[in-house]
Amino acid sequence: MTNTDPIDDVHIGGEVIRLGQFMKFAGLLDSGGDVKEAIVDGHVAVNGEVDRRRGRQLQLGDIVSFEGRGVRVSS
């Protein structure tokens, strides 16, 4: 992702959410199986770095990137 790529804010109900849950909630992927595969295969980045942990806890302000789309965790 480059600095010119648009970033959408996705509002969550609390202050933390797991990466796999967030990807479904943000509409990046529809099924848990697809989310797991994308993360394990290294197609998902958090704050610019590939992260293969589906259970990673995201904090407010974290940016998740997948297939050229960036979404920021916000309250």
PyMOL Python script that loads the backbone (N, CA, C, O; Angstrom):
from pymol import cmd

cmd.read_pdbstr("""\
ATOM      1  N   MET A   1       0.838  -1.179   0.000  1.00  0.00           N
ATOM      2  CA  MET A   1       0.000   0.000   0.000  1.00  0.00           C
ATOM      3  C   MET A   1       0.881   1.239   0.000  1.00  0.00           C
ATOM      4  O   MET A   1       1.849   1.324   0.756  1.00  0.00           O
ATOM      5  N   THR A   2       0.546   2.177  -0.835  1.00  0.00           N
ATOM      6  CA  THR A   2       1.304   3.415  -0.871  1.00  0.00           C
ATOM      7  C   THR A   2       0.585   4.484  -0.074  1.00  0.00           C
ATOM      8  O   THR A   2      -0.567   4.303   0.323  1.00  0.00           O
ATOM      9  N   ASN A   3       1.260   5.595   0.161  1.00  0.00           N
ATOM     10  CA  ASN A   3       0.661   6.673   0.924  1.00  0.00           C
ATOM     11  C   ASN A   3      -0.517   7.310   0.214  1.00  0.00           C
ATOM     12  O   ASN A   3      -1.290   8.020   0.857  1.00  0.00           O
ATOM     13  N   THR A   4      -0.692   7.091  -1.093  1.00  0.00           N
ATOM     14  CA  THR A   4      -1.792   7.690  -1.831  1.00  0.00           C
ATOM     15  C   THR A   4      -3.032   6.811  -1.839  1.00  0.00           C
ATOM     16  O   THR A   4      -4.087   7.258  -2.290  1.00  0.00           O
ATOM     17  N   ASP A   5      -2.942   5.577  -1.355  1.00  0.00           N
ATOM     18  CA  ASP A   5      -4.107   4.703  -1.301  1.00  0.00           C
ATOM     19  C   ASP A   5      -5.097   5.232  -0.272  1.00  0.00           C
ATOM     20  O   ASP A   5      -4.701   5.649   0.816  1.00  0.00           O
ATOM     21  N   PRO A   6      -6.396   5.215  -0.616  1.00  0.00           N
ATOM     22  CA  PRO A   6      -7.383   5.696   0.350  1.00  0.00           C
ATOM     23  C   PRO A   6      -7.503   4.741   1.535  1.00  0.00           C
ATOM     24  O   PRO A   6      -7.339   3.530   1.391  1.00  0.00           O
ATOM     25  N   ILE A   7      -7.788   5.298   2.691  1.00  0.00           N
ATOM     26  CA  ILE A   7      -7.979   4.501   3.894  1.00  0.00           C
ATOM     27  C   ILE A   7      -9.366   4.811   4.435  1.00  0.00           C
ATOM     28  O   ILE A   7      -9.705   5.968   4.682  1.00  0.00           O
ATOM     29  N   ASP A   8     -10.161   3.766   4.615  1.00  0.00           N
ATOM     30  CA  ASP A   8     -11.496   3.913   5.173  1.00  0.00           C
ATOM     31  C   ASP A   8     -11.455   3.659   6.671  1.00  0.00           C
ATOM     32  O   ASP A   8     -10.724   2.785   7.137  1.00  0.00           O
ATOM     33  N   ASP A   9     -12.235   4.415   7.419  1.00  0.00           N
ATOM     34  CA  ASP A   9     -12.375   4.168   8.856  1.00  0.00           C
ATOM     35  C   ASP A   9     -13.515   3.193   9.075  1.00  0.00           C
ATOM     36  O   ASP A   9     -14.596   3.351   8.508  1.00  0.00           O
ATOM     37  N   VAL A  10     -13.269   2.178   9.906  1.00  0.00           N
ATOM     38  CA  VAL A  10     -14.304   1.219  10.278  1.00  0.00           C
ATOM     39  C   VAL A  10     -14.484   1.329  11.786  1.00  0.00           C
ATOM     40  O   VAL A  10     -13.559   1.075  12.556  1.00  0.00           O
ATOM     41  N   HIS A  11     -15.675   1.709  12.187  1.00  0.00           N
ATOM     42  CA  HIS A  11     -15.965   1.938  13.599  1.00  0.00           C
ATOM     43  C   HIS A  11     -16.342   0.618  14.278  1.00  0.00           C
ATOM     44  O   HIS A  11     -17.233  -0.103  13.827  1.00  0.00           O
ATOM     45  N   ILE A  12     -15.641   0.326  15.371  1.00  0.00           N
ATOM     46  CA  ILE A  12     -15.931  -0.885  16.139  1.00  0.00           C
ATOM     47  C   ILE A  12     -16.580  -0.476  17.451  1.00  0.00           C
ATOM     48  O   ILE A  12     -16.507   0.690  17.837  1.00  0.00           O
ATOM     49  N   GLY A  13     -17.209  -1.411  18.138  1.00  0.00           N
ATOM     50  CA  GLY A  13     -17.950  -1.098  19.355  1.00  0.00           C
ATOM     51  C   GLY A  13     -17.085  -0.863  20.581  1.00  0.00           C
ATOM     52  O   GLY A  13     -17.553  -0.265  21.550  1.00  0.00           O
ATOM     53  N   GLY A  14     -15.836  -1.315  20.569  1.00  0.00           N
ATOM     54  CA  GLY A  14     -14.976  -1.170  21.737  1.00  0.00           C
ATOM     55  C   GLY A  14     -13.633  -0.598  21.347  1.00  0.00           C
ATOM     56  O   GLY A  14     -13.516   0.158  20.383  1.00  0.00           O
ATOM     57  N   GLU A  15     -12.623  -0.969  22.111  1.00  0.00           N
ATOM     58  CA  GLU A  15     -11.283  -0.447  21.838  1.00  0.00           C
ATOM     59  C   GLU A  15     -10.358  -1.468  21.197  1.00  0.00           C
ATOM     60  O   GLU A  15      -9.328  -1.092  20.637  1.00  0.00           O
ATOM     61  N   VAL A  16     -10.700  -2.762  21.266  1.00  0.00           N
ATOM     62  CA  VAL A  16      -9.879  -3.801  20.642  1.00  0.00           C
ATOM     63  C   VAL A  16     -10.772  -4.774  19.887  1.00  0.00           C
ATOM     64  O   VAL A  16     -11.940  -4.962  20.227  1.00  0.00           O
ATOM     65  N   ILE A  17     -10.199  -5.390  18.855  1.00  0.00           N
ATOM     66  CA  ILE A  17     -10.888  -6.420  18.076  1.00  0.00           C
ATOM     67  C   ILE A  17      -9.811  -7.307  17.474  1.00  0.00           C
ATOM     68  O   ILE A  17      -8.718  -6.832  17.167  1.00  0.00           O
ATOM     69  N   ARG A  18     -10.102  -8.569  17.304  1.00  0.00           N
ATOM     70  CA  ARG A  18      -9.135  -9.485  16.702  1.00  0.00           C
ATOM     71  C   ARG A  18      -9.112  -9.291  15.180  1.00  0.00           C
ATOM     72  O   ARG A  18     -10.117  -8.931  14.567  1.00  0.00           O
ATOM     73  N   LEU A  19      -7.942  -9.540  14.592  1.00  0.00           N
ATOM     74  CA  LEU A  19      -7.732  -9.315  13.168  1.00  0.00           C
ATOM     75  C   LEU A  19      -8.759 -10.053  12.317  1.00  0.00           C
ATOM     76  O   LEU A  19      -9.364  -9.456  11.427  1.00  0.00           O
ATOM     77  N   GLY A  20      -8.963 -11.334  12.575  1.00  0.00           N
ATOM     78  CA  GLY A  20      -9.921 -12.117  11.785  1.00  0.00           C
ATOM     79  C   GLY A  20     -11.328 -11.554  11.878  1.00  0.00           C
ATOM     80  O   GLY A  20     -12.026 -11.460  10.868  1.00  0.00           O
ATOM     81  N   GLN A  21     -11.750 -11.182  13.069  1.00  0.00           N
ATOM     82  CA  GLN A  21     -13.082 -10.602  13.260  1.00  0.00           C
ATOM     83  C   GLN A  21     -13.196  -9.276  12.519  1.00  0.00           C
ATOM     84  O   GLN A  21     -14.209  -8.997  11.878  1.00  0.00           O
ATOM     85  N   PHE A  22     -12.147  -8.464  12.614  1.00  0.00           N
ATOM     86  CA  PHE A  22     -12.173  -7.148  11.983  1.00  0.00           C
ATOM     87  C   PHE A  22     -12.280  -7.258  10.473  1.00  0.00           C
ATOM     88  O   PHE A  22     -12.997  -6.478   9.846  1.00  0.00           O
ATOM     89  N   MET A  23     -11.576  -8.215   9.880  1.00  0.00           N
ATOM     90  CA  MET A  23     -11.623  -8.348   8.427  1.00  0.00           C
ATOM     91  C   MET A  23     -13.028  -8.666   7.946  1.00  0.00           C
ATOM     92  O   MET A  23     -13.464  -8.140   6.922  1.00  0.00           O
ATOM     93  N   LYS A  24     -13.744  -9.521   8.672  1.00  0.00           N
ATOM     94  CA  LYS A  24     -15.135  -9.814   8.311  1.00  0.00           C
ATOM     95  C   LYS A  24     -16.014  -8.598   8.580  1.00  0.00           C
ATOM     96  O   LYS A  24     -16.836  -8.233   7.739  1.00  0.00           O
ATOM     97  N   PHE A  25     -15.852  -7.970   9.735  1.00  0.00           N
ATOM     98  CA  PHE A  25     -16.651  -6.818  10.128  1.00  0.00           C
ATOM     99  C   PHE A  25     -16.485  -5.659   9.136  1.00  0.00           C
ATOM    100  O   PHE A  25     -17.448  -4.958   8.825  1.00  0.00           O
ATOM    101  N   ALA A  26     -15.261  -5.469   8.645  1.00  0.00           N
ATOM    102  CA  ALA A  26     -14.962  -4.388   7.706  1.00  0.00           C
ATOM    103  C   ALA A  26     -15.394  -4.721   6.281  1.00  0.00           C
ATOM    104  O   ALA A  26     -15.369  -3.851   5.410  1.00  0.00           O
ATOM    105  N   GLY A  27     -15.787  -5.963   6.035  1.00  0.00           N
ATOM    106  CA  GLY A  27     -16.223  -6.364   4.710  1.00  0.00           C
ATOM    107  C   GLY A  27     -15.089  -6.673   3.748  1.00  0.00           C
ATOM    108  O   GLY A  27     -15.291  -6.710   2.534  1.00  0.00           O
ATOM    109  N   LEU A  28     -13.886  -6.897   4.292  1.00  0.00           N
ATOM    110  CA  LEU A  28     -12.760  -7.247   3.425  1.00  0.00           C
ATOM    111  C   LEU A  28     -12.928  -8.644   2.851  1.00  0.00           C
ATOM    112  O   LEU A  28     -12.548  -8.901   1.709  1.00  0.00           O
ATOM    113  N   LEU A  29     -13.496  -9.543   3.638  1.00  0.00           N
ATOM    114  CA  LEU A  29     -13.822 -10.902   3.200  1.00  0.00           C
ATOM    115  C   LEU A  29     -15.114 -11.317   3.896  1.00  0.00           C
ATOM    116  O   LEU A  29     -15.470 -10.770   4.940  1.00  0.00           O
ATOM    117  N   ASP A  30     -15.817 -12.293   3.306  1.00  0.00           N
ATOM    118  CA  ASP A  30     -17.123 -12.672   3.844  1.00  0.00           C
ATOM    119  C   ASP A  30     -17.092 -13.841   4.826  1.00  0.00           C
ATOM    120  O   ASP A  30     -17.891 -13.881   5.762  1.00  0.00           O
ATOM    121  N   SER A  31     -16.189 -14.785   4.625  1.00  0.00           N
ATOM    122  CA  SER A  31     -16.224 -15.980   5.471  1.00  0.00           C
ATOM    123  C   SER A  31     -14.958 -16.105   6.323  1.00  0.00           C
ATOM    124  O   SER A  31     -13.883 -15.626   5.962  1.00  0.00           O
ATOM    125  N   GLY A  32     -15.131 -16.760   7.449  1.00  0.00           N
ATOM    126  CA  GLY A  32     -14.000 -17.005   8.335  1.00  0.00           C
ATOM    127  C   GLY A  32     -12.925 -17.845   7.678  1.00  0.00           C
ATOM    128  O   GLY A  32     -11.737 -17.643   7.930  1.00  0.00           O
ATOM    129  N   GLY A  33     -13.328 -18.785   6.837  1.00  0.00           N
ATOM    130  CA  GLY A  33     -12.365 -19.619   6.128  1.00  0.00           C
ATOM    131  C   GLY A  33     -11.509 -18.813   5.165  1.00  0.00           C
ATOM    132  O   GLY A  33     -10.302 -19.027   5.062  1.00  0.00           O
ATOM    133  N   ASP A  34     -12.146 -17.884   4.461  1.00  0.00           N
ATOM    134  CA  ASP A  34     -11.401 -17.023   3.538  1.00  0.00           C
ATOM    135  C   ASP A  34     -10.440 -16.114   4.295  1.00  0.00           C
ATOM    136  O   ASP A  34      -9.313 -15.881   3.858  1.00  0.00           O
ATOM    137  N   VAL A  35     -10.903 -15.603   5.439  1.00  0.00           N
ATOM    138  CA  VAL A  35     -10.059 -14.739   6.269  1.00  0.00           C
ATOM    139  C   VAL A  35      -8.835 -15.507   6.742  1.00  0.00           C
ATOM    140  O   VAL A  35      -7.710 -15.018   6.640  1.00  0.00           O
ATOM    141  N   LYS A  36      -9.056 -16.703   7.258  1.00  0.00           N
ATOM    142  CA  LYS A  36      -7.951 -17.527   7.763  1.00  0.00           C
ATOM    143  C   LYS A  36      -6.930 -17.791   6.668  1.00  0.00           C
ATOM    144  O   LYS A  36      -5.726 -17.658   6.888  1.00  0.00           O
ATOM    145  N   GLU A  37      -7.409 -18.165   5.491  1.00  0.00           N
ATOM    146  CA  GLU A  37      -6.511 -18.458   4.375  1.00  0.00           C
ATOM    147  C   GLU A  37      -5.699 -17.228   3.962  1.00  0.00           C
ATOM    148  O   GLU A  37      -4.493 -17.328   3.734  1.00  0.00           O
ATOM    149  N   ALA A  38      -6.354 -16.075   3.865  1.00  0.00           N
ATOM    150  CA  ALA A  38      -5.659 -14.850   3.454  1.00  0.00           C
ATOM    151  C   ALA A  38      -4.582 -14.467   4.460  1.00  0.00           C
ATOM    152  O   ALA A  38      -3.491 -14.046   4.075  1.00  0.00           O
ATOM    153  N   ILE A  39      -4.887 -14.612   5.754  1.00  0.00           N
ATOM    154  CA  ILE A  39      -3.922 -14.247   6.796  1.00  0.00           C
ATOM    155  C   ILE A  39      -2.748 -15.218   6.801  1.00  0.00           C
ATOM    156  O   ILE A  39      -1.590 -14.799   6.805  1.00  0.00           O
ATOM    157  N   VAL A  40      -3.047 -16.513   6.802  1.00  0.00           N
ATOM    158  CA  VAL A  40      -1.988 -17.531   6.849  1.00  0.00           C
ATOM    159  C   VAL A  40      -1.086 -17.454   5.621  1.00  0.00           C
ATOM    160  O   VAL A  40       0.117 -17.695   5.716  1.00  0.00           O
ATOM    161  N   ASP A  41      -1.667 -17.120   4.469  1.00  0.00           N
ATOM    162  CA  ASP A  41      -0.891 -17.030   3.229  1.00  0.00           C
ATOM    163  C   ASP A  41      -0.090 -15.729   3.123  1.00  0.00           C
ATOM    164  O   ASP A  41       0.651 -15.539   2.159  1.00  0.00           O
ATOM    165  N   GLY A  42      -0.230 -14.835   4.101  1.00  0.00           N
ATOM    166  CA  GLY A  42       0.568 -13.617   4.123  1.00  0.00           C
ATOM    167  C   GLY A  42       0.059 -12.492   3.246  1.00  0.00           C
ATOM    168  O   GLY A  42       0.838 -11.640   2.817  1.00  0.00           O
ATOM    169  N   HIS A  43      -1.248 -12.477   2.970  1.00  0.00           N
ATOM    170  CA  HIS A  43      -1.826 -11.436   2.116  1.00  0.00           C
ATOM    171  C   HIS A  43      -2.369 -10.251   2.902  1.00  0.00           C
ATOM    172  O   HIS A  43      -2.913  -9.317   2.312  1.00  0.00           O
ATOM    173  N   VAL A  44      -2.230 -10.277   4.223  1.00  0.00           N
ATOM    174  CA  VAL A  44      -2.785  -9.224   5.079  1.00  0.00           C
ATOM    175  C   VAL A  44      -1.650  -8.527   5.820  1.00  0.00           C
ATOM    176  O   VAL A  44      -0.763  -9.174   6.377  1.00  0.00           O
ATOM    177  N   ALA A  45      -1.695  -7.202   5.816  1.00  0.00           N
ATOM    178  CA  ALA A  45      -0.695  -6.422   6.549  1.00  0.00           C
ATOM    179  C   ALA A  45      -1.397  -5.566   7.603  1.00  0.00           C
ATOM    180  O   ALA A  45      -2.498  -5.058   7.391  1.00  0.00           O
ATOM    181  N   VAL A  46      -0.728  -5.425   8.735  1.00  0.00           N
ATOM    182  CA  VAL A  46      -1.203  -4.539   9.801  1.00  0.00           C
ATOM    183  C   VAL A  46      -0.132  -3.478   9.997  1.00  0.00           C
ATOM    184  O   VAL A  46       1.021  -3.792  10.291  1.00  0.00           O
ATOM    185  N   ASN A  47      -0.520  -2.229   9.832  1.00  0.00           N
ATOM    186  CA  ASN A  47       0.409  -1.105   9.943  1.00  0.00           C
ATOM    187  C   ASN A  47       1.632  -1.283   9.039  1.00  0.00           C
ATOM    188  O   ASN A  47       2.756  -0.947   9.414  1.00  0.00           O
ATOM    189  N   GLY A  48       1.386  -1.821   7.838  1.00  0.00           N
ATOM    190  CA  GLY A  48       2.444  -1.951   6.845  1.00  0.00           C
ATOM    191  C   GLY A  48       3.289  -3.204   6.931  1.00  0.00           C
ATOM    192  O   GLY A  48       4.184  -3.393   6.107  1.00  0.00           O
ATOM    193  N   GLU A  49       3.033  -4.072   7.911  1.00  0.00           N
ATOM    194  CA  GLU A  49       3.812  -5.306   8.059  1.00  0.00           C
ATOM    195  C   GLU A  49       2.895  -6.519   7.995  1.00  0.00           C
ATOM    196  O   GLU A  49       1.843  -6.545   8.634  1.00  0.00           O
ATOM    197  N   VAL A  50       3.303  -7.536   7.213  1.00  0.00           N
ATOM    198  CA  VAL A  50       2.521  -8.761   7.108  1.00  0.00           C
ATOM    199  C   VAL A  50       2.389  -9.388   8.490  1.00  0.00           C
ATOM    200  O   VAL A  50       3.362  -9.500   9.237  1.00  0.00           O
ATOM    201  N   ASP A  51       1.166  -9.795   8.812  1.00  0.00           N
ATOM    202  CA  ASP A  51       0.914 -10.464  10.091  1.00  0.00           C
ATOM    203  C   ASP A  51       0.091 -11.713   9.818  1.00  0.00           C
ATOM    204  O   ASP A  51      -0.980 -11.634   9.216  1.00  0.00           O
ATOM    205  N   ARG A  52       0.581 -12.856  10.253  1.00  0.00           N
ATOM    206  CA  ARG A  52      -0.076 -14.135   9.992  1.00  0.00           C
ATOM    207  C   ARG A  52      -0.848 -14.663  11.205  1.00  0.00           C
ATOM    208  O   ARG A  52      -1.159 -15.851  11.284  1.00  0.00           O
ATOM    209  N   ARG A  53      -1.156 -13.759  12.155  1.00  0.00           N
ATOM    210  CA  ARG A  53      -1.887 -14.169  13.356  1.00  0.00           C
ATOM    211  C   ARG A  53      -3.335 -13.684  13.284  1.00  0.00           C
ATOM    212  O   ARG A  53      -3.616 -12.498  13.452  1.00  0.00           O
ATOM    213  N   ARG A  54      -4.233 -14.612  13.033  1.00  0.00           N
ATOM    214  CA  ARG A  54      -5.647 -14.273  12.926  1.00  0.00           C
ATOM    215  C   ARG A  54      -6.183 -13.697  14.234  1.00  0.00           C
ATOM    216  O   ARG A  54      -7.093 -12.869  14.222  1.00  0.00           O
ATOM    217  N   GLY A  55      -5.624 -14.130  15.355  1.00  0.00           N
ATOM    218  CA  GLY A  55      -6.075 -13.685  16.664  1.00  0.00           C
ATOM    219  C   GLY A  55      -5.394 -12.430  17.177  1.00  0.00           C
ATOM    220  O   GLY A  55      -5.621 -12.030  18.318  1.00  0.00           O
ATOM    221  N   ARG A  56      -4.563 -11.803  16.355  1.00  0.00           N
ATOM    222  CA  ARG A  56      -3.880 -10.581  16.790  1.00  0.00           C
ATOM    223  C   ARG A  56      -4.912  -9.540  17.215  1.00  0.00           C
ATOM    224  O   ARG A  56      -5.895  -9.298  16.514  1.00  0.00           O
ATOM    225  N   GLN A  57      -4.673  -8.935  18.363  1.00  0.00           N
ATOM    226  CA  GLN A  57      -5.585  -7.900  18.821  1.00  0.00           C
ATOM    227  C   GLN A  57      -5.200  -6.567  18.206  1.00  0.00           C
ATOM    228  O   GLN A  57      -4.076  -6.091  18.365  1.00  0.00           O
ATOM    229  N   LEU A  58      -6.149  -5.977  17.504  1.00  0.00           N
ATOM    230  CA  LEU A  58      -5.943  -4.668  16.895  1.00  0.00           C
ATOM    231  C   LEU A  58      -6.371  -3.590  17.876  1.00  0.00           C
ATOM    232  O   LEU A  58      -7.298  -3.780  18.664  1.00  0.00           O
ATOM    233  N   GLN A  59      -5.698  -2.476  17.819  1.00  0.00           N
ATOM    234  CA  GLN A  59      -6.003  -1.326  18.667  1.00  0.00           C
ATOM    235  C   GLN A  59      -6.575  -0.213  17.788  1.00  0.00           C
ATOM    236  O   GLN A  59      -6.422  -0.238  16.567  1.00  0.00           O
ATOM    237  N   LEU A  60      -7.221   0.746  18.407  1.00  0.00           N
ATOM    238  CA  LEU A  60      -7.719   1.902  17.674  1.00  0.00           C
ATOM    239  C   LEU A  60      -6.555   2.562  16.930  1.00  0.00           C
ATOM    240  O   LEU A  60      -5.484   2.764  17.502  1.00  0.00           O
ATOM    241  N   GLY A  61      -6.762   2.889  15.679  1.00  0.00           N
ATOM    242  CA  GLY A  61      -5.732   3.525  14.868  1.00  0.00           C
ATOM    243  C   GLY A  61      -4.943   2.565  14.001  1.00  0.00           C
ATOM    244  O   GLY A  61      -4.280   3.006  13.063  1.00  0.00           O
ATOM    245  N   ASP A  62      -4.990   1.255  14.279  1.00  0.00           N
ATOM    246  CA  ASP A  62      -4.287   0.286  13.441  1.00  0.00           C
ATOM    247  C   ASP A  62      -4.894   0.286  12.042  1.00  0.00           C
ATOM    248  O   ASP A  62      -6.098   0.486  11.878  1.00  0.00           O
ATOM    249  N   ILE A  63      -4.054   0.061  11.043  1.00  0.00           N
ATOM    250  CA  ILE A  63      -4.508   0.015   9.655  1.00  0.00           C
ATOM    251  C   ILE A  63      -4.261  -1.380   9.105  1.00  0.00           C
ATOM    252  O   ILE A  63      -3.137  -1.881   9.125  1.00  0.00           O
ATOM    253  N   VAL A  64      -5.328  -1.997   8.613  1.00  0.00           N
ATOM    254  CA  VAL A  64      -5.268  -3.329   8.027  1.00  0.00           C
ATOM    255  C   VAL A  64      -5.352  -3.167   6.515  1.00  0.00           C
ATOM    256  O   VAL A  64      -6.253  -2.501   6.005  1.00  0.00           O
ATOM    257  N   SER A  65      -4.408  -3.780   5.797  1.00  0.00           N
ATOM    258  CA  SER A  65      -4.362  -3.692   4.338  1.00  0.00           C
ATOM    259  C   SER A  65      -4.567  -5.070   3.733  1.00  0.00           C
ATOM    260  O   SER A  65      -3.987  -6.058   4.183  1.00  0.00           O
ATOM    261  N   PHE A  66      -5.412  -5.118   2.695  1.00  0.00           N
ATOM    262  CA  PHE A  66      -5.675  -6.365   1.981  1.00  0.00           C
ATOM    263  C   PHE A  66      -6.104  -6.018   0.563  1.00  0.00           C
ATOM    264  O   PHE A  66      -7.045  -5.250   0.361  1.00  0.00           O
ATOM    265  N   GLU A  67      -5.413  -6.583  -0.415  1.00  0.00           N
ATOM    266  CA  GLU A  67      -5.717  -6.400  -1.833  1.00  0.00           C
ATOM    267  C   GLU A  67      -5.867  -4.926  -2.215  1.00  0.00           C
ATOM    268  O   GLU A  67      -6.823  -4.547  -2.892  1.00  0.00           O
ATOM    269  N   GLY A  68      -4.927  -4.111  -1.781  1.00  0.00           N
ATOM    270  CA  GLY A  68      -4.915  -2.707  -2.168  1.00  0.00           C
ATOM    271  C   GLY A  68      -5.875  -1.809  -1.415  1.00  0.00           C
ATOM    272  O   GLY A  68      -5.972  -0.618  -1.710  1.00  0.00           O
ATOM    273  N   ARG A  69      -6.577  -2.359  -0.456  1.00  0.00           N
ATOM    274  CA  ARG A  69      -7.521  -1.566   0.334  1.00  0.00           C
ATOM    275  C   ARG A  69      -7.007  -1.450   1.758  1.00  0.00           C
ATOM    276  O   ARG A  69      -6.555  -2.440   2.334  1.00  0.00           O
ATOM    277  N   GLY A  70      -7.070  -0.268   2.329  1.00  0.00           N
ATOM    278  CA  GLY A  70      -6.660  -0.057   3.697  1.00  0.00           C
ATOM    279  C   GLY A  70      -7.844   0.384   4.550  1.00  0.00           C
ATOM    280  O   GLY A  70      -8.613   1.261   4.157  1.00  0.00           O
ATOM    281  N   VAL A  71      -7.981  -0.230   5.714  1.00  0.00           N
ATOM    282  CA  VAL A  71      -9.046   0.150   6.645  1.00  0.00           C
ATOM    283  C   VAL A  71      -8.459   0.397   8.013  1.00  0.00           C
ATOM    284  O   VAL A  71      -7.629  -0.375   8.492  1.00  0.00           O
ATOM    285  N   ARG A  72      -8.891   1.481   8.647  1.00  0.00           N
ATOM    286  CA  ARG A  72      -8.372   1.859   9.961  1.00  0.00           C
ATOM    287  C   ARG A  72      -9.399   1.515  11.029  1.00  0.00           C
ATOM    288  O   ARG A  72     -10.593   1.766  10.866  1.00  0.00           O
ATOM    289  N   VAL A  73      -8.916   0.935  12.127  1.00  0.00           N
ATOM    290  CA  VAL A  73      -9.771   0.633  13.276  1.00  0.00           C
ATOM    291  C   VAL A  73     -10.053   1.945  13.988  1.00  0.00           C
ATOM    292  O   VAL A  73      -9.129   2.641  14.408  1.00  0.00           O
ATOM    293  N   SER A  74     -11.336   2.284  14.125  1.00  0.00           N
ATOM    294  CA  SER A  74     -11.666   3.521  14.833  1.00  0.00           C
ATOM    295  C   SER A  74     -12.866   3.287  15.750  1.00  0.00           C
ATOM    296  O   SER A  74     -13.597   2.305  15.618  1.00  0.00           O
ATOM    297  N   SER A  75     -13.041   4.217  16.677  1.00  0.00           N
ATOM    298  CA  SER A  75     -14.137   4.056  17.657  1.00  0.00           C
ATOM    299  C   SER A  75     -15.403   4.731  17.176  1.00  0.00           C
ATOM    300  O   SER A  75     -16.421   4.698  17.868  1.00  0.00           O
TER     301      SER A  75
END
""", "prot")
cmd.dss("prot")
cmd.show_as("cartoon", "prot")
cmd.util.cbc("prot")
cmd.orient("prot")
